[in-house]
Amino acid sequence: MAVTDRLIICEHCDAVYEPVALVPHQKAMCLQCHAVIQRYNGLSIEQRLALSITAAVLWTFANVYPVMSIRLQGLSNSATLWDSVLALSQGPITFIALVAAVAIIIAPALQLALLLWVLGYAHANRRAPAFNLCMRSLETLRPWSMLEVCLLGALVAVIKLAGLLDVLPGIGLFALAVLSLLMIRIAGRDIRDLWDSL
């Protein structure tokens, strides 16, 4: 009989499986709906903590430095992520500004704070205070963090405006690109194996 606290439940069809040991580049699929239920994650606690610290620095760069600068006839303007949220809030679509702020600034910041909290204690071979709440919050925040959508929108804007104006991608755009990749790697579904290791 399987130990119930070690079971994996498919989040799409609620089928229940026992976890299996995976090797690099391997994943386990649900037999009923073919969704991925388990992936190999070769990162150690130290590597995850280092990547989380790097992501926190990149989050700071992405929010402080301009994402892009535009120039036309001697006039120039630059915009950060915060500037884009403030621009959206000026007008009848204030609610969209709130959603954008949550999706591209607040949710990633909370994810990083929770990851640093959990992994900092894990590095010391201890379980963080409120570990269960932190892990559930990480799972809840995952769909709200939409850095890759913001990155795609910024790239489309750069390409569209490049035909009309002088557009220069800023440090914030490059930081956002690397941050998006890091968040997918360290805050994806693979974070679940911390339940077992801690």
Secondary structure in CASP SS format (residue, H / E / C, confidence):
PFRMAT SS
TARGET T0000
AUTHOR 0000-0000-0000
METHOD secondary structure of the structure
MODEL  1
M C 1.00
A C 1.00
V C 1.00
T H 1.00
D H 1.00
R H 1.00
L C 1.00
I E 1.00
I E 1.00
C C 1.00
E C 1.00
H C 1.00
C C 1.00
D C 1.00
A C 1.00
V E 1.00
Y E 1.00
E C 1.00
P C 1.00
V C 1.00
A C 1.00
L C 1.00
V C 1.00
P C 1.00
H C 1.00
Q C 1.00
K E 1.00
A E 1.00
M E 1.00
C C 1.00
L C 1.00
Q C 1.00
C C 1.00
H C 1.00
A C 1.00
V E 1.00
I E 1.00
Q E 1.00
R E 1.00
Y C 1.00
N C 1.00
G C 1.00
L C 1.00
S C 1.00
I H 1.00
E H 1.00
Q H 1.00
R H 1.00
L H 1.00
A H 1.00
L H 1.00
S H 1.00
I H 1.00
T H 1.00
A H 1.00
A H 1.00
V H 1.00
L H 1.00
W H 1.00
T H 1.00
F H 1.00
A H 1.00
N H 1.00
V H 1.00
Y C 1.00
P C 1.00
V C 1.00
M E 1.00
S E 1.00
I E 1.00
R E 1.00
L E 1.00
Q C 1.00
G C 1.00
L E 1.00
S E 1.00
N E 1.00
S E 1.00
A E 1.00
T C 1.00
L H 1.00
W H 1.00
D H 1.00
S H 1.00
V H 1.00
L H 1.00
A H 1.00
L H 1.00
S H 1.00
Q C 1.00
G C 1.00
P C 1.00
I C 1.00
T H 1.00
F H 1.00
I H 1.00
A H 1.00
L H 1.00
V H 1.00
A H 1.00
A H 1.00
V H 1.00
A H 1.00
I H 1.00
I H 1.00
I H 1.00
A H 1.00
P H 1.00
A H 1.00
L H 1.00
Q H 1.00
L H 1.00
A H 1.00
L H 1.00
L H 1.00
L H 1.00
W H 1.00
V H 1.00
L H 1.00
G H 1.00
Y H 1.00
A H 1.00
H H 1.00
A C 1.00
N C 1.00
R C 1.00
R C 1.00
A C 1.00
P C 1.00
A C 1.00
F H 1.00
N H 1.00
L H 1.00
C H 1.00
M H 1.00
R H 1.00
S H 1.00
L H 1.00
E H 1.00
T H 1.00
L H 1.00
R H 1.00
P H 1.00
W H 1.00
S C 1.00
M C 1.00
L H 1.00
E H 1.00
V H 1.00
C H 1.00
L H 1.00
L H 1.00
G H 1.00
A H 1.00
L H 1.00
V H 1.00
A H 1.00
V H 1.00
I H 1.00
K H 1.00
L H 1.00
A H 1.00
G C 1.00
L C 1.00
L C 1.00
D E 1.00
V E 1.00
L E 1.00
P E 1.00
G C 1.00
I H 1.00
G H 1.00
L H 1.00
F H 1.00
A H 1.00
L H 1.00
A H 1.00
V H 1.00
L H 1.00
S H 1.00
L H 1.00
L H 1.00
M H 1.00
I H 1.00
R H 1.00
I H 1.00
A C 1.00
G C 1.00
R H 1.00
D H 1.00
I H 1.00
R H 1.00
D H 1.00
L H 1.00
W H 1.00
D H 1.00
S H 1.00
L C 1.00
END
